[in-house]
Amino acid sequence: MSEPAVVVADPEKKSLKLEARHGGRPRLLLAEDSDPVRIVTAAMLKAMGCDVEAVIHGEEAVRSASENAFDVIVLDIEMPIMDGITAARSIRRMGGPIAATPLMALSAFLADSVRTGEWRDTFDIALPKPANRNELHEAVKAALARIRAGD
């Protein structure tokens, strides 16, 4: 597996519309326990042309990933019931197309997780929060372009 990317926004970016590989609207799963962060992040993603299913914790994310196809799955690392790292690993173990879906870590505690390396074996992209819409756009764009090797 290649090294996960930490994405930095390009301040010159003009268009914030995103497109899936098939040319349609990207379908994203967002798992975030903080109501304000979930609402704002989902709204920013929708404004970028994404269809977003937002859930509150990792267990709901795993359930939704097992029942639906997504172009990108965005998981907060620190969540109750099931954290993002556990959820990501569960999704990878499912096999099939969902296991190859790009996973993006979104966390205020990303620096701590990077130091310990807990997320590096599972996530493709990492984005520290709070993330502005340009940073979020660049991270999702990078995730949409990513193909998991070996899956």
Rosetta constraint file for C-alpha pairs under 8 A:
AtomPair CA 1 CA 121 HARMONIC 7.85 0.50
AtomPair CA 1 CA 148 HARMONIC 7.25 0.50
AtomPair CA 1 CA 149 HARMONIC 6.02 0.50
AtomPair CA 1 CA 150 HARMONIC 7.48 0.50
AtomPair CA 2 CA 149 HARMONIC 7.62 0.50
AtomPair CA 3 CA 120 HARMONIC 7.21 0.50
AtomPair CA 3 CA 124 HARMONIC 7.45 0.50
AtomPair CA 4 CA 120 HARMONIC 6.09 0.50
AtomPair CA 4 CA 123 HARMONIC 6.27 0.50
AtomPair CA 4 CA 124 HARMONIC 4.49 0.50
AtomPair CA 4 CA 125 HARMONIC 5.30 0.50
AtomPair CA 4 CA 126 HARMONIC 7.10 0.50
AtomPair CA 5 CA 124 HARMONIC 6.30 0.50
AtomPair CA 5 CA 125 HARMONIC 4.76 0.50
AtomPair CA 5 CA 126 HARMONIC 6.18 0.50
AtomPair CA 6 CA 125 HARMONIC 5.85 0.50
AtomPair CA 6 CA 126 HARMONIC 4.87 0.50
AtomPair CA 6 CA 127 HARMONIC 6.13 0.50
AtomPair CA 7 CA 125 HARMONIC 7.12 0.50
AtomPair CA 7 CA 126 HARMONIC 6.72 0.50
AtomPair CA 7 CA 127 HARMONIC 6.27 0.50
AtomPair CA 7 CA 135 HARMONIC 7.24 0.50
AtomPair CA 7 CA 138 HARMONIC 6.78 0.50
AtomPair CA 7 CA 139 HARMONIC 5.53 0.50
AtomPair CA 7 CA 142 HARMONIC 7.90 0.50
AtomPair CA 8 CA 135 HARMONIC 6.12 0.50
AtomPair CA 8 CA 138 HARMONIC 7.18 0.50
AtomPair CA 8 CA 139 HARMONIC 7.68 0.50
AtomPair CA 9 CA 134 HARMONIC 5.69 0.50
AtomPair CA 9 CA 135 HARMONIC 4.46 0.50
AtomPair CA 9 CA 136 HARMONIC 7.84 0.50
AtomPair CA 9 CA 137 HARMONIC 7.80 0.50
AtomPair CA 9 CA 138 HARMONIC 5.59 0.50
AtomPair CA 9 CA 139 HARMONIC 7.79 0.50
AtomPair CA 10 CA 134 HARMONIC 7.28 0.50
AtomPair CA 10 CA 135 HARMONIC 7.75 0.50
AtomPair CA 10 CA 138 HARMONIC 7.41 0.50
AtomPair CA 11 CA 134 HARMONIC 7.27 0.50
AtomPair CA 13 CA 134 HARMONIC 7.43 0.50
AtomPair CA 16 CA 48 HARMONIC 5.51 0.50
AtomPair CA 16 CA 134 HARMONIC 7.44 0.50
AtomPair CA 16 CA 137 HARMONIC 6.34 0.50
AtomPair CA 17 CA 47 HARMONIC 7.68 0.50
AtomPair CA 17 CA 48 HARMONIC 4.40 0.50
AtomPair CA 17 CA 49 HARMONIC 5.65 0.50
AtomPair CA 18 CA 25 HARMONIC 7.26 0.50
AtomPair CA 18 CA 26 HARMONIC 6.95 0.50
AtomPair CA 18 CA 48 HARMONIC 5.69 0.50
AtomPair CA 18 CA 49 HARMONIC 5.84 0.50
AtomPair CA 18 CA 50 HARMONIC 6.90 0.50
AtomPair CA 18 CA 137 HARMONIC 7.66 0.50
AtomPair CA 18 CA 141 HARMONIC 6.67 0.50
AtomPair CA 19 CA 23 HARMONIC 5.71 0.50
AtomPair CA 19 CA 24 HARMONIC 5.81 0.50
AtomPair CA 19 CA 25 HARMONIC 5.49 0.50
AtomPair CA 19 CA 26 HARMONIC 5.70 0.50
AtomPair CA 19 CA 49 HARMONIC 7.38 0.50
AtomPair CA 19 CA 50 HARMONIC 7.87 0.50
AtomPair CA 20 CA 24 HARMONIC 5.40 0.50
AtomPair CA 20 CA 25 HARMONIC 5.71 0.50
AtomPair CA 20 CA 26 HARMONIC 4.52 0.50
AtomPair CA 20 CA 27 HARMONIC 7.78 0.50
AtomPair CA 20 CA 71 HARMONIC 7.01 0.50
AtomPair CA 20 CA 144 HARMONIC 6.58 0.50
AtomPair CA 21 CA 144 HARMONIC 7.24 0.50
AtomPair CA 21 CA 145 HARMONIC 7.69 0.50
AtomPair CA 25 CA 49 HARMONIC 5.94 0.50
AtomPair CA 25 CA 50 HARMONIC 5.38 0.50
AtomPair CA 25 CA 51 HARMONIC 6.50 0.50
AtomPair CA 26 CA 49 HARMONIC 7.21 0.50
AtomPair CA 26 CA 50 HARMONIC 4.88 0.50
AtomPair CA 26 CA 51 HARMONIC 6.14 0.50
AtomPair CA 26 CA 70 HARMONIC 7.78 0.50
AtomPair CA 26 CA 71 HARMONIC 5.92 0.50
AtomPair CA 26 CA 72 HARMONIC 7.82 0.50
AtomPair CA 27 CA 50 HARMONIC 5.86 0.50
AtomPair CA 27 CA 51 HARMONIC 4.79 0.50
AtomPair CA 27 CA 52 HARMONIC 6.01 0.50
AtomPair CA 27 CA 53 HARMONIC 7.92 0.50
AtomPair CA 27 CA 69 HARMONIC 7.82 0.50
AtomPair CA 27 CA 70 HARMONIC 5.09 0.50
AtomPair CA 27 CA 71 HARMONIC 5.25 0.50
AtomPair CA 27 CA 72 HARMONIC 6.85 0.50
AtomPair CA 28 CA 50 HARMONIC 6.81 0.50
AtomPair CA 28 CA 51 HARMONIC 6.15 0.50
AtomPair CA 28 CA 52 HARMONIC 4.89 0.50
AtomPair CA 28 CA 53 HARMONIC 6.32 0.50
AtomPair CA 28 CA 70 HARMONIC 5.47 0.50
AtomPair CA 28 CA 71 HARMONIC 5.87 0.50
AtomPair CA 28 CA 72 HARMONIC 5.04 0.50
AtomPair CA 28 CA 73 HARMONIC 5.68 0.50
AtomPair CA 28 CA 74 HARMONIC 7.26 0.50
AtomPair CA 29 CA 52 HARMONIC 5.85 0.50
AtomPair CA 29 CA 53 HARMONIC 4.92 0.50
AtomPair CA 29 CA 54 HARMONIC 5.99 0.50
AtomPair CA 29 CA 55 HARMONIC 7.69 0.50
AtomPair CA 29 CA 61 HARMONIC 7.26 0.50
AtomPair CA 29 CA 65 HARMONIC 7.81 0.50
AtomPair CA 29 CA 70 HARMONIC 6.52 0.50
AtomPair CA 29 CA 72 HARMONIC 6.59 0.50
AtomPair CA 29 CA 73 HARMONIC 4.74 0.50
AtomPair CA 29 CA 74 HARMONIC 5.98 0.50
AtomPair CA 30 CA 38 HARMONIC 7.59 0.50
AtomPair CA 30 CA 42 HARMONIC 7.42 0.50
AtomPair CA 30 CA 52 HARMONIC 6.89 0.50
AtomPair CA 30 CA 53 HARMONIC 6.13 0.50
AtomPair CA 30 CA 54 HARMONIC 4.67 0.50
AtomPair CA 30 CA 55 HARMONIC 6.18 0.50
AtomPair CA 30 CA 61 HARMONIC 7.65 0.50
AtomPair CA 30 CA 73 HARMONIC 6.17 0.50
AtomPair CA 30 CA 74 HARMONIC 4.77 0.50
AtomPair CA 30 CA 75 HARMONIC 6.05 0.50
AtomPair CA 31 CA 38 HARMONIC 7.62 0.50
AtomPair CA 31 CA 54 HARMONIC 5.86 0.50
AtomPair CA 31 CA 55 HARMONIC 4.79 0.50
AtomPair CA 31 CA 56 HARMONIC 5.48 0.50
AtomPair CA 31 CA 57 HARMONIC 5.60 0.50
AtomPair CA 31 CA 58 HARMONIC 6.38 0.50
AtomPair CA 31 CA 60 HARMONIC 7.86 0.50
AtomPair CA 31 CA 61 HARMONIC 6.04 0.50
AtomPair CA 31 CA 74 HARMONIC 6.24 0.50
AtomPair CA 31 CA 75 HARMONIC 4.88 0.50
AtomPair CA 31 CA 76 HARMONIC 6.08 0.50
AtomPair CA 31 CA 84 HARMONIC 7.89 0.50
AtomPair CA 32 CA 37 HARMONIC 7.15 0.50
AtomPair CA 32 CA 38 HARMONIC 5.42 0.50
AtomPair CA 32 CA 54 HARMONIC 7.49 0.50
AtomPair CA 32 CA 55 HARMONIC 6.46 0.50
AtomPair CA 32 CA 56 HARMONIC 5.15 0.50
AtomPair CA 32 CA 57 HARMONIC 6.14 0.50
AtomPair CA 32 CA 75 HARMONIC 6.55 0.50
AtomPair CA 32 CA 76 HARMONIC 5.32 0.50
AtomPair CA 32 CA 79 HARMONIC 7.01 0.50
AtomPair CA 33 CA 38 HARMONIC 7.05 0.50
AtomPair CA 33 CA 55 HARMONIC 7.68 0.50
AtomPair CA 33 CA 56 HARMONIC 4.51 0.50
AtomPair CA 33 CA 57 HARMONIC 5.76 0.50
AtomPair CA 33 CA 76 HARMONIC 7.69 0.50
AtomPair CA 33 CA 79 HARMONIC 5.78 0.50
AtomPair CA 33 CA 80 HARMONIC 7.33 0.50
AtomPair CA 34 CA 38 HARMONIC 5.95 0.50
AtomPair CA 34 CA 56 HARMONIC 7.63 0.50
AtomPair CA 35 CA 39 HARMONIC 5.99 0.50
AtomPair CA 36 CA 40 HARMONIC 6.05 0.50
AtomPair CA 37 CA 41 HARMONIC 5.82 0.50
AtomPair CA 38 CA 42 HARMONIC 5.91 0.50
AtomPair CA 38 CA 54 HARMONIC 7.09 0.50
AtomPair CA 39 CA 43 HARMONIC 6.10 0.50
AtomPair CA 40 CA 44 HARMONIC 6.17 0.50
AtomPair CA 41 CA 45 HARMONIC 6.19 0.50
AtomPair CA 42 CA 46 HARMONIC 6.08 0.50
AtomPair CA 42 CA 52 HARMONIC 6.35 0.50
AtomPair CA 42 CA 54 HARMONIC 7.01 0.50
AtomPair CA 43 CA 47 HARMONIC 6.15 0.50
AtomPair CA 44 CA 48 HARMONIC 6.41 0.50
AtomPair CA 44 CA 133 HARMONIC 6.35 0.50
AtomPair CA 45 CA 49 HARMONIC 6.69 0.50
AtomPair CA 45 CA 50 HARMONIC 5.50 0.50
AtomPair CA 45 CA 51 HARMONIC 7.68 0.50
AtomPair CA 45 CA 52 HARMONIC 7.14 0.50
AtomPair CA 45 CA 136 HARMONIC 8.00 0.50
AtomPair CA 45 CA 137 HARMONIC 7.79 0.50
AtomPair CA 46 CA 50 HARMONIC 4.73 0.50
AtomPair CA 46 CA 51 HARMONIC 6.06 0.50
AtomPair CA 46 CA 52 HARMONIC 6.66 0.50
AtomPair CA 48 CA 137 HARMONIC 7.53 0.50
AtomPair CA 55 CA 60 HARMONIC 6.14 0.50
AtomPair CA 55 CA 61 HARMONIC 6.36 0.50
AtomPair CA 56 CA 60 HARMONIC 6.93 0.50
AtomPair CA 56 CA 61 HARMONIC 7.99 0.50
AtomPair CA 56 CA 79 HARMONIC 7.97 0.50
AtomPair CA 57 CA 61 HARMONIC 6.46 0.50
AtomPair CA 57 CA 79 HARMONIC 5.72 0.50
AtomPair CA 57 CA 80 HARMONIC 6.23 0.50
AtomPair CA 57 CA 81 HARMONIC 6.49 0.50
AtomPair CA 57 CA 82 HARMONIC 6.15 0.50
AtomPair CA 57 CA 83 HARMONIC 7.02 0.50
AtomPair CA 57 CA 84 HARMONIC 7.80 0.50
AtomPair CA 58 CA 62 HARMONIC 6.15 0.50
AtomPair CA 58 CA 75 HARMONIC 7.46 0.50
AtomPair CA 58 CA 79 HARMONIC 6.91 0.50
AtomPair CA 58 CA 80 HARMONIC 7.80 0.50
AtomPair CA 58 CA 81 HARMONIC 6.99 0.50
AtomPair CA 58 CA 82 HARMONIC 4.61 0.50
AtomPair CA 58 CA 83 HARMONIC 5.50 0.50
AtomPair CA 58 CA 84 HARMONIC 5.61 0.50
AtomPair CA 58 CA 86 HARMONIC 7.49 0.50
AtomPair CA 58 CA 87 HARMONIC 5.02 0.50
AtomPair CA 59 CA 63 HARMONIC 6.29 0.50
AtomPair CA 59 CA 81 HARMONIC 6.77 0.50
AtomPair CA 59 CA 82 HARMONIC 5.44 0.50
AtomPair CA 59 CA 87 HARMONIC 6.60 0.50
AtomPair CA 60 CA 64 HARMONIC 6.06 0.50
AtomPair CA 61 CA 65 HARMONIC 5.97 0.50
AtomPair CA 61 CA 87 HARMONIC 6.99 0.50
AtomPair CA 62 CA 66 HARMONIC 6.16 0.50
AtomPair CA 62 CA 87 HARMONIC 5.92 0.50
AtomPair CA 62 CA 88 HARMONIC 7.87 0.50
AtomPair CA 62 CA 90 HARMONIC 6.82 0.50
AtomPair CA 62 CA 91 HARMONIC 6.06 0.50
AtomPair CA 63 CA 67 HARMONIC 6.52 0.50
AtomPair CA 64 CA 68 HARMONIC 5.92 0.50
AtomPair CA 65 CA 69 HARMONIC 6.60 0.50
AtomPair CA 65 CA 70 HARMONIC 7.32 0.50
AtomPair CA 65 CA 91 HARMONIC 7.01 0.50
AtomPair CA 65 CA 98 HARMONIC 6.86 0.50
AtomPair CA 66 CA 91 HARMONIC 7.70 0.50
AtomPair CA 66 CA 94 HARMONIC 7.62 0.50
AtomPair CA 66 CA 98 HARMONIC 7.49 0.50
AtomPair CA 69 CA 98 HARMONIC 6.62 0.50
AtomPair CA 70 CA 98 HARMONIC 7.43 0.50
AtomPair CA 70 CA 101 HARMONIC 7.02 0.50
AtomPair CA 71 CA 101 HARMONIC 6.24 0.50
AtomPair CA 71 CA 102 HARMONIC 7.11 0.50
AtomPair CA 71 CA 144 HARMONIC 6.62 0.50
AtomPair CA 72 CA 101 HARMONIC 5.93 0.50
AtomPair CA 72 CA 102 HARMONIC 5.13 0.50
AtomPair CA 72 CA 103 HARMONIC 6.01 0.50
AtomPair CA 72 CA 104 HARMONIC 7.33 0.50
AtomPair CA 72 CA 140 HARMONIC 7.47 0.50
AtomPair CA 72 CA 143 HARMONIC 6.58 0.50
AtomPair CA 72 CA 144 HARMONIC 6.55 0.50
AtomPair CA 73 CA 101 HARMONIC 7.05 0.50
AtomPair CA 73 CA 102 HARMONIC 6.40 0.50
AtomPair CA 73 CA 103 HARMONIC 4.91 0.50
AtomPair CA 73 CA 104 HARMONIC 6.13 0.50
AtomPair CA 74 CA 103 HARMONIC 5.96 0.50
AtomPair CA 74 CA 104 HARMONIC 4.66 0.50
AtomPair CA 74 CA 105 HARMONIC 6.01 0.50
AtomPair CA 74 CA 106 HARMONIC 6.67 0.50
AtomPair CA 75 CA 84 HARMONIC 5.23 0.50
AtomPair CA 75 CA 88 HARMONIC 7.62 0.50
AtomPair CA 75 CA 103 HARMONIC 7.42 0.50
AtomPair CA 75 CA 104 HARMONIC 6.18 0.50
AtomPair CA 75 CA 105 HARMONIC 5.19 0.50
AtomPair CA 75 CA 106 HARMONIC 5.81 0.50
AtomPair CA 76 CA 83 HARMONIC 7.48 0.50
AtomPair CA 76 CA 84 HARMONIC 5.39 0.50
AtomPair CA 76 CA 105 HARMONIC 5.86 0.50
AtomPair CA 76 CA 106 HARMONIC 4.64 0.50
AtomPair CA 76 CA 107 HARMONIC 5.29 0.50
AtomPair CA 77 CA 83 HARMONIC 5.69 0.50
AtomPair CA 77 CA 84 HARMONIC 4.12 0.50
AtomPair CA 77 CA 85 HARMONIC 5.90 0.50
AtomPair CA 77 CA 105 HARMONIC 6.30 0.50
AtomPair CA 77 CA 106 HARMONIC 6.41 0.50
AtomPair CA 77 CA 107 HARMONIC 5.56 0.50
AtomPair CA 77 CA 109 HARMONIC 7.75 0.50
AtomPair CA 77 CA 110 HARMONIC 7.87 0.50
AtomPair CA 78 CA 83 HARMONIC 5.32 0.50
AtomPair CA 78 CA 84 HARMONIC 6.28 0.50
AtomPair CA 78 CA 107 HARMONIC 7.03 0.50
AtomPair CA 78 CA 109 HARMONIC 7.81 0.50
AtomPair CA 79 CA 83 HARMONIC 4.60 0.50
AtomPair CA 79 CA 84 HARMONIC 6.58 0.50
AtomPair CA 82 CA 86 HARMONIC 6.42 0.50
AtomPair CA 82 CA 87 HARMONIC 6.44 0.50
AtomPair CA 83 CA 87 HARMONIC 6.22 0.50
AtomPair CA 84 CA 88 HARMONIC 5.92 0.50
AtomPair CA 84 CA 105 HARMONIC 7.49 0.50
AtomPair CA 85 CA 89 HARMONIC 6.20 0.50
AtomPair CA 85 CA 118 HARMONIC 7.40 0.50
AtomPair CA 85 CA 119 HARMONIC 6.12 0.50
AtomPair CA 85 CA 122 HARMONIC 7.47 0.50
AtomPair CA 86 CA 90 HARMONIC 6.15 0.50
AtomPair CA 87 CA 91 HARMONIC 6.20 0.50
AtomPair CA 88 CA 92 HARMONIC 6.25 0.50
AtomPair CA 88 CA 103 HARMONIC 7.16 0.50
AtomPair CA 88 CA 122 HARMONIC 6.38 0.50
AtomPair CA 88 CA 123 HARMONIC 7.24 0.50
AtomPair CA 89 CA 93 HARMONIC 6.26 0.50
AtomPair CA 89 CA 122 HARMONIC 6.25 0.50
AtomPair CA 90 CA 94 HARMONIC 6.58 0.50
AtomPair CA 91 CA 95 HARMONIC 7.76 0.50
AtomPair CA 91 CA 98 HARMONIC 6.98 0.50
AtomPair CA 91 CA 99 HARMONIC 5.73 0.50
AtomPair CA 92 CA 98 HARMONIC 7.41 0.50
AtomPair CA 92 CA 99 HARMONIC 4.26 0.50
AtomPair CA 92 CA 100 HARMONIC 7.18 0.50
AtomPair CA 92 CA 122 HARMONIC 7.55 0.50
AtomPair CA 93 CA 99 HARMONIC 6.64 0.50
AtomPair CA 94 CA 98 HARMONIC 7.12 0.50
AtomPair CA 94 CA 99 HARMONIC 5.88 0.50
AtomPair CA 95 CA 99 HARMONIC 4.90 0.50
AtomPair CA 95 CA 100 HARMONIC 7.72 0.50
AtomPair CA 96 CA 100 HARMONIC 7.11 0.50
AtomPair CA 96 CA 151 HARMONIC 7.82 0.50
AtomPair CA 97 CA 101 HARMONIC 6.67 0.50
AtomPair CA 99 CA 151 HARMONIC 7.25 0.50
AtomPair CA 100 CA 147 HARMONIC 7.44 0.50
AtomPair CA 100 CA 148 HARMONIC 5.64 0.50
AtomPair CA 100 CA 151 HARMONIC 5.60 0.50
AtomPair CA 101 CA 147 HARMONIC 7.94 0.50
AtomPair CA 101 CA 148 HARMONIC 7.45 0.50
AtomPair CA 102 CA 123 HARMONIC 7.44 0.50
AtomPair CA 102 CA 124 HARMONIC 5.98 0.50
AtomPair CA 102 CA 125 HARMONIC 7.78 0.50
AtomPair CA 102 CA 143 HARMONIC 5.69 0.50
AtomPair CA 102 CA 144 HARMONIC 7.14 0.50
AtomPair CA 102 CA 146 HARMONIC 6.59 0.50
AtomPair CA 102 CA 147 HARMONIC 7.21 0.50
AtomPair CA 102 CA 148 HARMONIC 7.03 0.50
AtomPair CA 103 CA 122 HARMONIC 7.53 0.50
AtomPair CA 103 CA 123 HARMONIC 5.03 0.50
AtomPair CA 103 CA 124 HARMONIC 5.44 0.50
AtomPair CA 103 CA 125 HARMONIC 6.55 0.50
AtomPair CA 103 CA 143 HARMONIC 7.35 0.50
AtomPair CA 104 CA 123 HARMONIC 5.70 0.50
AtomPair CA 104 CA 124 HARMONIC 5.95 0.50
AtomPair CA 104 CA 125 HARMONIC 4.62 0.50
AtomPair CA 104 CA 126 HARMONIC 5.48 0.50
AtomPair CA 104 CA 127 HARMONIC 7.27 0.50
AtomPair CA 104 CA 139 HARMONIC 7.96 0.50
AtomPair CA 104 CA 140 HARMONIC 7.93 0.50
AtomPair CA 104 CA 143 HARMONIC 7.14 0.50
AtomPair CA 105 CA 119 HARMONIC 7.79 0.50
AtomPair CA 105 CA 123 HARMONIC 6.24 0.50
AtomPair CA 105 CA 124 HARMONIC 7.95 0.50
AtomPair CA 105 CA 125 HARMONIC 6.23 0.50
AtomPair CA 105 CA 126 HARMONIC 4.58 0.50
AtomPair CA 105 CA 127 HARMONIC 6.08 0.50
AtomPair CA 106 CA 110 HARMONIC 7.46 0.50
AtomPair CA 106 CA 126 HARMONIC 6.08 0.50
AtomPair CA 106 CA 127 HARMONIC 4.99 0.50
AtomPair CA 106 CA 128 HARMONIC 5.76 0.50
AtomPair CA 106 CA 129 HARMONIC 6.34 0.50
AtomPair CA 107 CA 127 HARMONIC 6.79 0.50
AtomPair CA 107 CA 128 HARMONIC 5.21 0.50
AtomPair CA 107 CA 129 HARMONIC 5.39 0.50
AtomPair CA 107 CA 130 HARMONIC 7.98 0.50
AtomPair CA 108 CA 128 HARMONIC 5.58 0.50
AtomPair CA 108 CA 129 HARMONIC 4.77 0.50
AtomPair CA 108 CA 130 HARMONIC 6.72 0.50
AtomPair CA 109 CA 113 HARMONIC 6.50 0.50
AtomPair CA 109 CA 128 HARMONIC 7.44 0.50
AtomPair CA 110 CA 114 HARMONIC 5.90 0.50
AtomPair CA 110 CA 126 HARMONIC 7.65 0.50
AtomPair CA 110 CA 127 HARMONIC 7.63 0.50
AtomPair CA 110 CA 128 HARMONIC 5.79 0.50
AtomPair CA 111 CA 115 HARMONIC 6.27 0.50
AtomPair CA 111 CA 128 HARMONIC 7.97 0.50
AtomPair CA 112 CA 116 HARMONIC 6.48 0.50
AtomPair CA 113 CA 117 HARMONIC 5.81 0.50
AtomPair CA 113 CA 118 HARMONIC 5.79 0.50
AtomPair CA 113 CA 119 HARMONIC 6.53 0.50
AtomPair CA 114 CA 118 HARMONIC 7.01 0.50
AtomPair CA 114 CA 119 HARMONIC 7.06 0.50
AtomPair CA 114 CA 120 HARMONIC 7.37 0.50
AtomPair CA 117 CA 121 HARMONIC 7.78 0.50
AtomPair CA 119 CA 123 HARMONIC 5.84 0.50
AtomPair CA 120 CA 124 HARMONIC 7.71 0.50
AtomPair CA 124 CA 143 HARMONIC 7.16 0.50
AtomPair CA 124 CA 146 HARMONIC 7.89 0.50
AtomPair CA 125 CA 139 HARMONIC 6.88 0.50
AtomPair CA 125 CA 142 HARMONIC 7.69 0.50
AtomPair CA 125 CA 143 HARMONIC 6.47 0.50
AtomPair CA 126 CA 139 HARMONIC 7.63 0.50
AtomPair CA 127 CA 131 HARMONIC 7.21 0.50
AtomPair CA 127 CA 135 HARMONIC 7.79 0.50
AtomPair CA 127 CA 136 HARMONIC 7.51 0.50
AtomPair CA 127 CA 139 HARMONIC 6.78 0.50
AtomPair CA 131 CA 135 HARMONIC 5.79 0.50
AtomPair CA 131 CA 136 HARMONIC 6.03 0.50
AtomPair CA 132 CA 136 HARMONIC 6.17 0.50
AtomPair CA 133 CA 137 HARMONIC 5.89 0.50
AtomPair CA 134 CA 138 HARMONIC 6.22 0.50
AtomPair CA 135 CA 139 HARMONIC 6.19 0.50
AtomPair CA 136 CA 140 HARMONIC 6.15 0.50
AtomPair CA 137 CA 141 HARMONIC 5.94 0.50
AtomPair CA 138 CA 142 HARMONIC 6.08 0.50
AtomPair CA 139 CA 143 HARMONIC 6.17 0.50
AtomPair CA 140 CA 144 HARMONIC 6.02 0.50
AtomPair CA 141 CA 145 HARMONIC 6.35 0.50
AtomPair CA 142 CA 146 HARMONIC 6.28 0.50
